[in-house]
Amino acid sequence: MSLDRYRRKRDFAATPEPAGALDPDIVKGTAAMAAPSSSSRRFVVQRHRASRLHYDLRLEIDGVLMSWAVPKGPTLDPDQRRMAVHVEDHPLEYFDFEGVIPKRKYGAGDVIVWDWGTYQPEETSDPGAAIRSGELKFRLLGQKLRGRYTLVRIRAKDAEEDSWLLIHKRDEDAVSGWDAADHPRSVKTGRTNEDVAAGRPAVTTATPPAASGAPTDTGLAVDIEAYGTKAPLPAFIPPMNATAVDHVFSDADWLFELKLDGYRVEAVVADGRVRLWTRHRQDAARYFPDLAEARPDWIAAQTAIVDGEVVALDEEGRSDFSRLQDRTGLRGIASKRGERRARGRASESDEAVAPLVYFVFDLLYLDGRSLLEVPLVDRKRILKSVLREHPNVRYAAHIETDGESFFRAAQERGLEGIVAKLRRGRYEPDRRSDAWLKIKIRQEQELVVAGYERGQGTHADLGSLIVGVYDGNRLIFSGHVGSGMDARTRRSLVQRLDALRVTAPPFADPPPIRAARWTEPSIVIRAAFAEWTRDGLLRQAAYKGEAMDRDPRSVVRERPVPVMPLVEAAEEEAIPQRAHLGEHDSPAQAASAQELAQLDVMGKAGSWQVGGHRVELSNLDKVLFPSIGATKRDLIRYYVTMAPVLLPYLRGRPLNTDRWPDGVTGKHFWQKQIPRHAPDWIARWDYPEAGSTESHTYIVADRVATMAWLANQAVIDLHPWTSRCESYRNPTYALIDIDPGERTTFQQVVTFARLYATALGHLGVTGFPKLTGKRGIQIWVPVRDGYTFDQTRDWVGELSRAVGGTVPDLVSWEWEKGSRGGRARLDYTQNAVNKTLVAPYAVRPLAGASVSAPITWQELDDPDLRPDGWDIRTIGDRLQERGDLFRGVLDLAQELPSL
């Protein structure tokens, strides 16, 4: 894939559209590494009012956004086939572009992000190949567009227009008469095209779906009060630096960025202005006036400090240090042209050829709070949430885990290298840290110029620079740098070096160079080279440019160190995972207020970031509980809100689920086997004794995102096993199930519960009662480790027969309901492997959305007690008032006395 056609059509000095910082082949390589070919990819539709209104459908394929212009817009109506013209590929950075393309420029007009989400290719694992063959079938999971589509070519690609048809298939997401014109707002900002053209601010701020192989931890704009510590705004924070290591690695605790070929710059935002500093707190504004002189409208903050690197981009959108030297004037700072550029007067041709871009990769301070002790992954998430679109400022993207694939892809494209950063690392000012590790592809070294030799012919003025590095206070000769300097650079360097002439060589051990012209060692350059010789000399060193704001005595030979000891040491120093919940709940995470707010404003479907994972949601407005009008959205909100309370009863246990896709008035089915389409991040357990016809792999609910995913599958009932995965033959509770018959009144159920309470009291055993949410009551008795199901079943059976013997007319011991004569059964047979009862706080499949609510023994005497007394709307208030009455089930380890 190539972006040549895209870039040829655009002047990136004039348009806010992104040039594309990453080479498509690198993106393709890093995207392919992280997920199987069947995983979801991103799509976006942008509504573009150019000379004619149209909608641009873009699919993430092979490291680019393959694009089709759809004049009438996509539709959910299967009877309306839409013409789609295949246009040039766009860079991935275009995914969330929203703005105004200036008049008289290619594509002039206003653009909004009309819809976004993910898509799943069907009948192929290679959508790029399917496009080349002329037909792609796929499923869209967007906020407006849902369901199965086909793109099919109808005119040869070598014709004047590469024309296709976009067709929505007849499926459950099809909507007759659906028209894109009826849905004019941006899913990113809530604005219309007219709002964007008028420069009106965003109504809402949403974050796009994560890229393939990209981080999954970006979410909504965050509540900064939950992060960092209050602190005054520093004038400057000395930058953190990376340690060079000997080879690349892969690790889930690390993320990886491209090593940029530019100048490190810190931006301090305050009072509507921005100050730019070099790494040693020198004013960088004279080098980068485009950034320094404009208002900092690229960040939604009153005060902020960001860390990043300024680069100049070539025609391929890659950082080019040579072009950066031209733009800043550091290539020939003594020349008139250099002086003019140093004052920020770059020519229009330079602007067009080498636009300056500030890639920001870290956020150190925001609106009154220091973020230095906040984990990197959170700092980057906050940074991305406060950045706004700007032609000269971009977020430095990263990938997670697989540094080796990322490195290979960068290596194949001849890039500088990559930087590995510890996800949970703190920001360490003025330190070369083990938490940031740089792995170079091209050898490069900073060097101190201590003199020069004249050359011959056109290089008579300067043949080579004589360079060295410091070892303590001693300047050590490192060889010559002769290539890479044009005539202007040579003239400028000679002029400056002649002003620094000295008679004696500044080296501790001077080399025998007869014609050397020695100088004070005050100029620092950057050079690329092939290798160091055994004598400590550079081979094939080429000048790259002058190092900005560098203390010569800080220039030492960079020696890559073994990587794994640093990785291990850094991980030991990482900031611990923030604990959101109590001691039983440490692995679980609740949904944040921002995540819940995003759920509330989402359309009928969309991609939702919750608890560190992205969950695809559908049919959110479908009514599942007709008596109270509760929808699937309400079910999802309930389960993620209750996750801190509910997950301790589910974690570490196989889960049986009851799905009601058409609501509680429709059909339902029990599901034990985890479905194939379940995300890879959902925990699972393989049942080692499963027969050929039994379920083999079970879901284990251990995080809030799993609760969201289950609820989106219309899972209403949750039935965890009585035993844990690691000891599935040994129960942790003995279960008593008072199962009412057709003639059993609830008052009779309460009578049974009171009898059990009395019996357990006599035995000195603690039991925990809960309403089933339907008609019954259940009692859970926690037991010590080591009991078998035979033992708990026999014990509950003997206890139940004793209780039932006091009211024999109300009890039946028959297995079949039809043989019970409408009487209750005191069921002890649920004490067995893979036999379950409903979890506390789980929703019941009834029209009123009741829940299985724990109660106290004393509440059995409340005349207003009902088995469906609490539902998804009211149980939260009860928890606030009474707390989790069932919590003791997780703490007690009881001996079952002989009966």
Residue pairs with C-beta under 8 A, 6 or more apart in sequence:
1 24
1 25
1 28
1 62
1 63
1 64
1 89
1 128
2 24
2 89
3 20
3 24
3 64
3 88
3 89
3 90
3 91
3 316
3 317
5 88
5 89
6 20
6 88
6 89
6 90
6 91
7 19
7 20
7 315
7 316
7 317
9 88
9 106
9 107
10 17
10 19
10 105
10 106
10 107
11 105
11 106
11 352
12 19
12 313
12 352
12 355
12 391
13 348
13 351
13 352
13 355
14 102
14 105
14 352
15 101
15 102
15 105
15 106
15 107
15 391
16 97
16 99
16 100
16 101
16 389
16 390
16 391
17 94
17 97
17 99
17 101
17 107
18 91
18 93
18 94
18 97
18 317
18 394
19 91
19 93
19 313
19 317
19 355
20 90
20 91
20 92
20 93
20 94
20 317
21 91
21 93
21 258
21 313
21 317
21 318
21 319
21 357
21 359
21 394
21 397
22 63
22 91
22 92
22 93
22 258
22 317
22 397
23 63
23 316
23 317
23 318
23 413
23 415
24 62
24 63
24 64
24 89
24 91
25 63
25 409
25 412
25 413
26 63
26 258
26 406
26 409
26 410
26 412
26 413
26 415
27 63
27 64
27 92
27 211
28 62
28 63
28 409
29 63
29 405
29 406
29 408
29 409
29 412
30 213
30 399
30 402
30 405
30 406
30 409
31 60
31 63
31 211
31 212
31 213
31 214
32 212
32 213
32 405
33 213
33 399
33 402
33 405
33 406
34 212
34 213
34 399
34 400
34 401
34 402
35 212
35 213
35 680
37 125
37 126
38 120
38 121
38 125
39 212
39 680
40 118
40 119
40 120
40 141
40 616
41 59
41 60
41 61
41 118
41 119
41 120
41 121
41 127
41 212
42 60
42 95
42 116
42 117
42 118
42 119
42 208
42 209
42 210
42 211
42 212
43 57
43 58
43 59
43 60
43 116
43 117
43 118
43 119
43 140
43 142
44 58
44 65
44 95
44 96
44 113
44 115
44 116
44 208
45 55
45 56
45 57
45 58
45 70
45 73
45 74
45 113
45 114
45 115
45 116
45 142
45 144
45 145
46 55
46 56
46 58
46 97
46 98
46 111
46 112
46 113
46 114
47 53
47 55
47 73
47 111
47 112
47 114
47 180
47 184
47 186
47 193
48 54
48 55
48 56
48 107
48 109
48 110
48 111
49 109
49 110
49 111
49 193
49 197
50 101
50 107
50 108
50 109
51 108
51 109
52 71
53 71
54 69
54 70
54 71
54 73
55 69
55 70
55 71
55 72
55 73
55 74
55 114
55 180
56 67
56 68
56 69
56 70
56 87
57 67
57 68
57 70
57 74
57 84
57 166
58 65
58 66
58 67
58 68
58 90
58 94
58 95
59 65
59 66
59 67
59 119
59 127
59 136
59 138
60 92
60 95
60 211
60 212
61 127
61 128
61 131
62 128
63 92
64 89
64 90
64 91
64 92
65 89
65 90
65 91
65 92
65 94
65 95
66 86
66 89
66 128
66 131
67 86
67 87
67 88
67 89
67 90
68 84
68 85
68 86
68 87
68 151
68 164
68 166
69 84
69 85
69 87
70 82
70 83
70 84
70 166
71 82
71 83
72 82
72 83
72 180
73 82
73 114
73 179
73 180
73 181
74 82
74 115
74 145
74 149
74 166
74 168
74 180
75 82
75 168
75 178
75 179
75 180
76 145
76 146
76 147
76 168
76 173
76 174
76 175
76 178
77 168
77 174
77 175
77 176
77 177
77 178
77 179
78 167
78 168
78 169
78 170
78 174
78 176
79 176
80 168
81 165
81 166
81 167
82 165
82 166
82 167
83 163
83 164
83 165
83 166
84 151
84 163
84 164
84 165
84 166
85 161
85 162
85 163
85 164
86 153
86 157
86 162
86 163
86 164
91 317
92 211
93 394
95 116
95 208
95 211
96 113
96 116
96 188
96 208
96 389
97 111
97 113
97 389
98 111
98 112
98 113
98 186
98 188
98 189
98 191
98 196
98 389
99 110
99 111
99 196
99 389
100 109
100 110
100 111
100 196
100 197
101 107
101 108
101 109
101 110
101 111
102 108
110 193
110 194
110 196
110 197
111 193
111 196
112 185
112 186
112 188
112 189
112 191
112 192
112 193
112 196
113 186
113 187
113 188
113 189
113 208
114 144
114 180
114 183
114 186
114 187
115 142
115 143
115 144
115 145
115 187
116 142
116 143
116 187
116 188
116 208
116 209
116 607
117 140
117 141
117 142
117 143
117 145
117 209
117 605
117 606
117 607
117 616
118 141
118 142
118 209
118 607
118 614
118 616
119 138
119 139
119 140
119 141
120 138
120 139
120 141
121 127
121 130
121 136
121 137
121 138
122 137
122 138
122 139
122 148
123 130
123 137
124 130
124 136
124 137
127 136
127 138
130 136
130 137
131 151
134 152
134 153
135 150
135 151
135 152
135 153
136 150
136 151
137 148
137 149
137 150
138 148
138 149
138 150
138 151
139 147
139 148
139 149
140 146
140 147
140 149
141 605
141 607
141 616
141 618
142 187
142 605
142 606
142 607
143 187
143 602
143 603
143 605
143 606
143 607
144 180
144 183
144 187
144 603
146 173
146 604
146 605
146 618
147 168
147 169
147 171
147 172
147 173
147 174
148 168
148 169
148 171
148 173
149 166
149 167
149 168
149 169
150 165
150 166
150 167
150 169
151 164
151 165
151 166
151 167
152 164
152 165
152 167
153 162
153 163
153 164
154 163
154 164
154 165
155 161
155 162
155 163
156 162
168 174
173 618
184 192
184 193
185 191
185 192
185 203
186 192
186 196
187 206
187 603
187 606
188 202
188 205
188 206
188 208
189 202
189 203
189 204
189 205
189 206
190 202
190 203
190 204
191 200
191 202
191 203
195 203
204 601
205 220
205 221
205 300
205 385
206 220
206 598
207 218
207 219
207 220
207 384
207 385
207 609
209 607
209 614
210 216
210 218
210 609
210 614
211 397
213 399
213 400
213 402
214 397
214 398
214 399
214 400
215 255
215 377
215 380
215 398
215 399
215 400
216 400
216 609
216 612
216 613
216 614
217 377
217 381
217 612
218 380
218 381
218 384
218 385
218 609
219 381
219 385
219 592
219 594
219 595
219 598
219 609
219 610
220 385
220 592
220 594
220 595
220 597
220 598
220 609
221 300
221 385
221 386
221 594
222 378
222 381
222 382
222 385
222 592
222 594
223 592
223 593
223 594
224 366
224 367
224 369
224 382
225 369
227 369
227 371
227 374
227 378
227 382
228 366
228 369
228 370
228 371
228 372
228 373
228 374
229 369
229 370
229 373
230 368
230 369
230 370
231 365
231 368
231 369
231 370
233 268
233 270
233 303
233 305
233 365
233 368
234 268
234 305
234 365
235 268
236 266
236 268
236 277
236 281
237 266
237 305
237 364
237 365
237 372
237 427
237 429
238 279
238 281
238 429
238 430
239 264
239 266
239 279
239 307
239 429
239 430
240 307
240 362
240 427
240 428
240 429
240 430
240 431
240 433
240 436
241 431
241 432
241 433
241 436
242 419
242 432
242 433
242 436
242 437
242 438
243 432
243 433
243 434
243 436
243 437
243 438
243 561
243 566
244 437
244 438
244 439
244 440
244 558
244 559
244 560
244 561
245 420
245 437
245 438
245 439
245 560
245 561
245 562
245 563
245 566
246 560
246 561
246 562
246 563
247 439
247 563
248 403
248 404
248 407
248 418
248 420
248 439
248 563
249 403
249 404
249 420
249 563
249 564
249 567
250 401
250 402
250 403
250 404
250 405
251 401
251 403
251 420
251 567
252 400
252 401
253 422
253 423
253 424
253 571
253 574
254 400
254 401
254 403
254 420
254 421
254 422
254 423
254 567
255 376
255 377
255 380
255 398
255 399
255 400
255 401
255 420
255 421
255 423
256 398
256 399
256 400
256 402
256 403
256 406
256 407
256 418
256 419
256 420
256 421
257 361
257 396
257 397
257 398
257 418
257 419
257 421
258 396
258 410
258 415
258 416
258 418
258 419
259 415
259 416
259 417
259 418
259 419
259 438
259 439
259 440
260 309
260 311
260 319
260 359
260 396
260 416
261 311
261 319
261 320
261 321
261 324
261 416
262 309
262 310
262 311
262 312
262 319
262 321
262 324
262 359
263 278
263 284
263 287
263 309
263 310
263 311
263 324
263 328
263 548
264 278
264 279
264 307
264 308
264 309
265 276
265 277
265 278
265 284
265 288
265 291
265 308
265 309
265 310
265 358
266 276
266 277
266 278
266 279
266 305
266 306
266 307
266 308
267 274
267 275
267 276
267 277
267 291
267 296
267 304
267 305
267 306
267 308
267 358
267 360
268 274
268 275
268 276
268 277
268 304
268 305
269 296
269 299
269 301
269 302
269 303
269 304
269 305
269 306
270 302
270 303
272 295
272 296
273 295
273 296
274 291
274 292
274 294
274 295
274 296
275 283
275 285
275 292
276 283
276 284
276 285
276 288
276 291
276 292
277 283
277 284
278 284
278 548
278 549
279 549
280 549
280 550
280 551
282 548
282 549
284 292
284 310
284 548
284 549
285 291
285 292
285 293
286 342
286 343
286 344
287 310
287 328
287 329
287 330
287 342
287 548
288 310
288 328
288 344
288 356
288 358
289 343
289 344
290 344
290 356
290 392
291 310
291 356
291 358
291 392
291 393
293 344
296 304
297 388
297 390
298 387
298 388
298 389
298 390
298 392
298 393
299 306
299 386
299 387
299 388
299 393
300 386
300 387
300 388
301 366
301 367
301 386
302 367
303 365
303 366
303 367
303 368
304 363
304 365
304 366
304 367
304 386
305 363
305 364
305 365
306 360
306 362
306 363
306 364
306 383
307 360
307 361
307 362
307 363
307 364
308 358
308 359
308 360
308 361
308 362
308 396
309 358
309 359
309 361
309 396
310 324
310 356
310 357
310 358
310 359
311 319
311 320
311 321
311 324
311 356
311 357
311 359
312 319
312 320
312 321
312 323
312 324
312 326
312 327
312 354
312 355
312 356
312 357
313 319
313 320
313 323
313 354
313 355
313 357
314 320
314 323
314 354
315 353
318 413
318 415
319 416
320 354
321 526
321 544
321 545
322 331
322 544
322 545
323 353
323 354
324 354
324 356
324 545
325 331
325 545
325 546
326 341
326 350
326 354
327 341
327 346
327 350
327 354
327 356
328 341
328 342
328 548
329 337
329 338
329 339
329 340
329 341
329 342
330 338
330 342
330 545
330 546
330 548
331 338
331 486
331 488
331 489
331 492
331 545
331 546
332 338
332 488
332 489
332 491
332 492
333 339
333 342
333 492
333 496
333 546
334 491
334 492
334 495
334 496
335 488
335 491
335 492
337 488
338 488
338 492
341 350
355 391
355 392
356 392
357 392
357 393
357 394
358 392
358 393
358 394
359 394
359 395
359 396
360 383
360 387
360 393
360 394
360 395
360 396
361 380
361 383
361 395
361 396
361 398
362 376
362 379
362 380
362 383
362 427
363 371
363 379
363 380
363 382
363 383
363 386
364 370
364 371
364 372
364 379
364 427
365 371
366 382
366 386
371 379
371 382
371 427
372 426
372 427
372 429
373 426
373 427
373 575
374 382
374 426
374 427
374 575
375 423
375 424
375 425
375 426
375 574
375 575
376 421
376 422
376 423
376 424
376 425
376 426
376 427
376 435
377 423
377 424
379 427
380 398
383 395
384 395
387 393
387 395
398 421
399 406
400 423
403 418
403 420
403 439
406 418
407 417
407 418
407 439
407 441
410 416
410 417
410 418
410 441
411 441
414 441
414 442
415 441
416 440
416 441
416 442
416 444
417 438
417 439
417 440
417 441
417 442
418 438
418 439
418 441
419 436
419 437
419 438
419 439
420 436
420 437
420 438
420 439
421 435
421 436
421 437
422 435
422 436
422 570
422 571
422 574
423 574
424 574
424 575
424 576
424 577
425 433
425 435
425 436
425 570
425 573
425 574
425 575
426 435
426 575
428 435
433 570
434 566
434 567
434 569
434 570
434 573
435 570
435 573
435 574
437 563
437 566
437 567
437 570
439 563
440 560
442 528
443 528
443 529
443 530
443 531
444 526
444 527
444 528
444 529
444 544
445 469
445 478
445 526
445 527
445 529
445 538
445 541
445 557
445 558
446 469
446 524
446 525
446 526
446 527
446 547
446 550
446 555
446 558
447 465
447 467
447 468
447 469
447 478
447 481
447 524
447 525
447 526
447 527
447 538
447 541
447 555
448 467
448 468
448 469
448 470
448 475
448 521
448 523
448 524
448 552
448 555
449 465
449 466
449 467
449 493
449 497
449 519
449 521
449 523
449 524
449 525
450 466
450 467
450 468
450 475
450 477
450 505
450 506
450 507
450 518
450 519
450 521
451 465
451 466
451 497
451 505
451 506
451 513
451 516
451 517
451 518
451 519
452 462
452 463
452 464
452 465
452 466
452 493
452 494
452 497
452 516
452 517
452 519
453 462
453 463
453 464
453 466
453 480
453 513
453 515
453 516
453 517
454 460
454 461
454 462
454 463
454 515
454 517
455 461
455 462
455 463
455 464
455 482
456 463
458 487
459 490
461 490
461 491
461 494
462 485
462 490
462 493
462 494
463 482
464 480
464 481
464 482
465 480
465 481
465 482
465 493
465 525
465 543
466 477
466 480
466 511
466 513
466 516
466 518
467 478
467 479
467 480
467 481
467 525
467 527
467 538
467 541
468 475
468 476
468 477
468 478
468 507
468 521
469 475
469 476
469 478
469 555
469 556
469 557
470 476
470 552
470 553
470 554
470 555
470 556
471 556
471 557
473 553
474 508
475 506
475 507
475 508
475 521
476 507
476 508
476 509
476 536
476 557
477 507
477 509
477 510
477 511
477 537
478 536
478 537
478 538
478 557
479 537
479 538
479 539
479 541
480 538
480 541
481 525
481 527
481 538
481 541
481 542
481 543
482 541
483 541
483 542
483 543
484 527
484 528
484 542
484 543
484 544
485 493
485 543
489 543
493 523
496 523
497 517
497 519
497 523
498 517
500 519
500 520
500 522
500 523
501 517
501 518
501 519
502 518
502 519
502 520
503 518
504 518
505 511
505 516
505 518
506 518
506 519
506 520
506 521
521 552
522 552
523 546
523 552
524 546
524 547
524 550
524 552
524 555
525 543
525 544
525 545
525 546
525 547
526 543
526 544
526 545
526 546
526 547
527 538
527 541
527 542
527 543
527 544
528 541
528 542
528 544
529 538
529 539
529 540
529 541
529 542
530 539
530 540
531 538
531 539
531 540
532 538
532 539
532 557
533 539
536 557
579 586
580 588
580 589
580 590
580 644
581 588
581 589
581 590
581 644
582 644
584 648
584 887
584 890
585 644
585 647
585 648
587 647
587 651
587 702
587 703
588 643
588 644
588 647
588 648
588 651
588 702
588 703
588 704
589 611
589 612
589 643
589 703
589 704
589 705
590 611
590 640
590 641
590 643
590 644
590 704
591 599
591 610
591 611
591 640
591 641
591 643
591 704
591 708
595 608
595 609
595 610
595 611
595 640
596 637
596 640
596 641
598 608
598 609
599 608
599 610
599 617
599 633
599 636
599 637
599 640
600 633
600 637
602 608
602 617
602 620
602 633
603 620
604 618
604 619
604 620
604 621
605 616
605 617
605 618
605 619
605 620
606 616
606 617
606 620
607 614
607 615
607 616
607 617
608 614
608 615
608 616
608 617
608 708
609 615
610 640
610 704
610 705
610 708
611 640
611 643
611 703
611 704
611 705
611 708
612 703
612 705
613 679
613 681
613 703
613 705
615 679
615 705
615 708
615 709
615 712
616 712
617 636
617 708
617 712
618 712
619 632
620 631
620 632
620 633
620 636
621 631
621 632
621 633
622 631
622 632
622 663
623 629
623 630
623 631
623 663
624 630
624 631
624 632
624 634
624 635
624 660
624 663
624 664
624 714
624 716
624 849
625 634
625 663
625 664
625 846
625 847
625 848
625 849
626 663
626 664
626 665
626 847
627 847
627 848
627 849
628 847
628 848
628 849
628 871
628 873
630 849
630 872
630 873
632 711
632 712
632 714
634 849
634 872
635 711
635 714
635 716
635 843
635 849
635 872
636 708
636 711
636 712
638 711
638 843
638 872
639 646
639 707
639 708
639 710
639 711
639 843
640 704
640 707
640 708
640 711
641 876
642 707
642 841
642 875
642 876
643 703
643 704
643 707
645 841
645 879
645 884
646 707
646 718
646 839
646 840
646 841
646 842
647 701
647 702
647 703
647 704
647 707
648 890
649 720
649 839
649 840
649 841
649 886
649 889
649 890
650 700
650 701
650 702
650 718
650 720
650 839
651 700
651 701
651 702
652 700
652 702
652 724
652 725
652 726
653 700
653 720
653 721
653 723
653 724
653 725
654 672
654 685
654 687
654 698
654 699
654 700
654 720
654 721
654 725
654 728
654 834
655 698
655 699
655 700
655 701
655 718
655 719
655 720
655 721
656 670
656 671
656 672
656 698
656 719
656 720
656 721
656 834
656 836
657 670
657 671
657 672
657 699
657 710
657 713
657 715
657 717
657 718
657 719
658 668
658 669
658 670
658 671
658 715
658 716
658 717
658 718
658 719
658 845
659 668
659 669
659 670
659 671
659 713
659 714
659 715
659 716
660 666
660 667
660 668
660 714
660 716
660 845
661 667
661 668
661 713
661 714
663 714
664 716
664 845
664 846
664 847
665 847
668 716
668 845
671 715
672 695
672 698
673 695
673 696
673 697
673 698
674 682
674 684
674 697
674 698
674 699
675 713
678 684
678 699
678 709
679 709
681 705
682 699
682 706
682 709
683 699
683 700
683 701
683 702
683 703
683 706
684 697
684 698
684 699
684 700
685 697
685 698
685 700
685 725
686 696
686 697
686 698
687 694
687 695
687 696
687 697
687 698
687 728
687 834
689 833
690 696
699 706
699 710
700 725
701 707
701 710
701 718
701 720
710 718
716 842
716 843
716 844
716 845
717 838
717 842
717 843
717 844
717 845
718 838
718 839
718 842
718 843
719 836
719 837
719 838
719 839
719 842
720 836
720 839
721 728
721 833
721 834
721 836
722 731
722 732
722 733
722 735
722 789
722 830
722 831
722 835
722 836
722 837
723 729
723 730
723 731
723 732
723 789
723 833
724 730
724 732
727 785
728 833
729 788
729 789
729 833
730 785
730 786
730 787
730 788
730 789
731 783
731 787
731 788
731 789
731 792
731 831
732 782
732 783
732 785
733 780
733 781
733 782
733 783
733 792
733 889
734 780
734 781
734 783
734 787
734 792
734 795
734 796
734 831
734 896
735 778
735 779
735 780
735 781
735 792
735 796
735 828
735 830
735 831
735 837
736 756
736 767
736 778
736 779
736 780
736 781
736 796
736 799
736 800
736 826
736 828
737 776
737 778
737 826
737 827
737 828
737 830
737 837
738 749
738 752
738 753
738 756
738 776
738 777
738 778
738 779
738 824
738 826
738 827
739 776
739 824
739 825
739 826
739 827
740 746
740 748
740 749
740 775
740 776
740 824
741 812
741 817
741 820
741 821
741 822
741 823
741 824
741 825
742 822
743 821
743 822
743 823
744 775
744 810
744 822
744 823
744 824
746 775
746 866
746 867
748 810
748 824
749 775
749 776
749 777
749 824
749 867
750 777
750 860
750 865
751 807
751 810
752 777
752 803
752 807
752 810
752 824
752 826
753 769
753 777
753 779
753 860
754 860
755 803
755 806
755 807
756 767
756 779
756 799
756 803
757 767
757 769
757 857
757 860
759 799
759 802
759 803
760 766
760 767
760 779
760 781
763 897
763 899
764 897
765 781
765 894
765 896
765 897
766 781
766 782
766 888
766 892
766 894
767 779
767 780
767 781
768 779
768 780
768 781
768 782
768 854
768 885
768 886
768 888
768 889
769 777
769 778
769 779
769 854
769 855
769 856
769 857
769 860
770 777
770 778
770 779
770 780
770 840
770 852
770 853
770 854
770 855
770 886
771 777
771 852
771 853
771 854
771 855
771 865
771 866
771 867
771 868
771 869
771 870
772 778
772 838
772 844
772 852
772 867
773 838
773 842
773 843
773 844
773 846
773 850
773 851
773 852
773 853
773 867
773 868
773 870
774 844
774 846
774 850
774 867
774 868
775 867
776 867
777 867
778 837
778 838
778 852
780 837
780 886
780 889
781 796
781 894
781 896
782 888
782 889
782 890
782 891
782 892
782 893
782 894
783 792
783 893
783 894
783 895
783 896
784 893
784 894
784 895
785 893
787 896
789 831
789 832
789 833
791 896
792 831
792 896
793 828
793 829
793 831
793 832
795 896
795 899
796 828
796 831
797 828
798 899
799 828
799 899
800 826
800 827
800 828
801 813
801 826
802 899
803 826
804 810
804 811
804 813
804 826
809 823
810 823
810 824
811 823
811 824
811 825
811 826
812 819
812 820
812 821
812 823
812 824
812 825
813 825
814 820
814 825
829 835
830 836
830 837
838 844
838 852
839 852
840 852
840 853
840 854
840 886
840 889
841 851
841 852
841 853
841 854
841 875
842 851
842 852
843 849
843 850
843 851
843 872
844 850
844 851
844 852
844 868
846 868
848 868
848 871
849 871
849 872
849 873
850 867
850 868
850 869
850 870
850 871
851 870
851 871
851 872
851 875
853 869
853 870
853 875
853 878
854 884
854 885
854 886
855 865
855 885
856 885
859 865
870 878
